[in-house]
Amino acid sequence: MKDYQFRSSENLPGNDPSFGRRMSGGDHNWKSKVVLLHGHGLKNDSGKLSSFKGAYVAKRHTWFRKHVRLIACIFVLMGFFFLLDSLMVSIFDSINLHNTSNSKNSKGLKAKDDTVAYINKEKPSIKMYDRLLNLASGALAEKEFKQEKSNFWEEPYRQASVWKPCADRRTPNLGKPDESNGYILVSANGGLNQQRVAICNAVAVASLLNATLVLPRFLYSNVWKDPSQFGDIYQEEHFMNMLKDEINIIKELPPYMKSIDIEVIGSLITDADIMKEATPIDYVKKVLPLLVRNGIVHFLGFGNRLGFDPLPSELQRLRCKCNFHALKFVPKIQQAGALLVRRIRKYDSEHSMLDEQLLGNFIPNFPSEHQNIARGLSSYLALHLRFEEDMVAYSQCDFGGGKDERKELQAYREIHFPLLMERLIKSKPISQVELRKLGRCPLTPEEAALLLAGLGFKGGTYIYLAGSSIYGGKSRMHPFTSLYPNLVTKETLLTPNELEPFRNFSSQMAALDFIACATADVFAMTDSGSQLSSLVSGFRTYYGGGHAPNLRPNKKRLAAILSENGTIGWNDFEDRVRKMIEEGQRARVRGFGRSIYRQPRCPECMCRSY
């Protein structure tokens, strides 16, 4: 190629190395050469031509000799760069291989590199009801072009609106005692919602025993890993002022009491000392003598240690006042909650009593009526999907993930639930079919999506997902998002900087979920036994005014419907699912022994208007 380029350059003036030295004289000599080549002398004087060619070749060889070192250097440099390139490629390949190996060995940890992320994306989705999913997809596609919307955006029974909040009214029969029998300390365990119940139960016990309540403290848990205390989540002054007419509340013990070793004097009361759902008589017999003798008792744990019935109506009302009026989130949480709700709704809308109670002074100003008509109101549904790994493993149910999933859940049970494993060894095994019939299996994301589709919620519905990490991740959620793609969480609605103050505080993060669920247009749950679902649904009943529907599936009935996946028609599926939910929405008065936090429709908490 170089030879070709050199030869072709012979026809281009200025490319001969000797041209630069000859200047204008070179042009005359070059022209004479051209005349000799193209003139008649070519035929008649071959000797002259041979003499010319020999002279030119000699000059070319001279140029090569002069530049041989330069050419050699160029070849050496090219070889060096090729070697360097090969070396760098081998190094990067080695690093990538090492990272890939590490990622495979770190199963269970969150993937950070591109290779692992790609593997997670490619993991196939898990489906248990392919046929029903296809029917649901077709039904939702038809509904998108129709104007009608699901009836379940509103509560179906008018009786719900006749109940009004009134637990904050003052009862003449219940006032602070002239003298206190001593101090009650409470160290509550669990997460945000368990602690909330413990606080209100402690208020009722303090009133029952004529004691002074020290602001409850929260135990640090290796599960929740949250060091938050009362003042980090709730407004202390508001709490104390709201209850000041019923009980004495102080922020900390007097100095002379702080040096007392409570365990040594026998005033430490654990959950082993007080039975679950204890009655007032239990406290009067077991706790009151210690309180009077030592002047102090300390409840350690205090998880569900006060039953709902029998209980004097004044104490029942006091528990309602604590839960629905005295416990208000601190401004930091209210502000983030307001931002969260505003972004789900996409713009400000007319606020409700629920907004006022949960968002405080951070309620966004809503637009004029004209603006609302022009833009429409953006409704959203909040879903508490209980499908975390611990709950899935504890249930012992099969969720369609095959042999690998069963081995993984078995290993989790052996590590985290040793007592359950001992019990399973001694007891007769229950079949998977029977477990589902009994309603013991948590609803999968796929089953939750089918439930919402059966209730007529369109595919474009905005859904706020509350709760912890879903077991199985994206592959498990795929059937849900294929039907309902507009799925949001607090992590997707708030920026990293806005979430940063709550990042390492799980109870404060749970408070944001509480706000988003309680202020939603519709709240759906998959496990009515969870504390969050129980407290949120009760809050919506108390402040919703009959316009805050809760959707609570009956897992036994739903399992029976889903068991006909292979044959049931979509219209039949819709009818049966709707009847199931409607029956759970009846405006019933709280029954004996039922949670007053979940079902506040009773004379102690709410007033009925006729």
Summary of the structure (lengths in Angstrom):
residues: 610
radius of gyration: 39.1
end to end distance: 103.1
largest distance: 143.2
contacts: 1797
relative contact order: 0.12
helix: 55%
strand: 8%
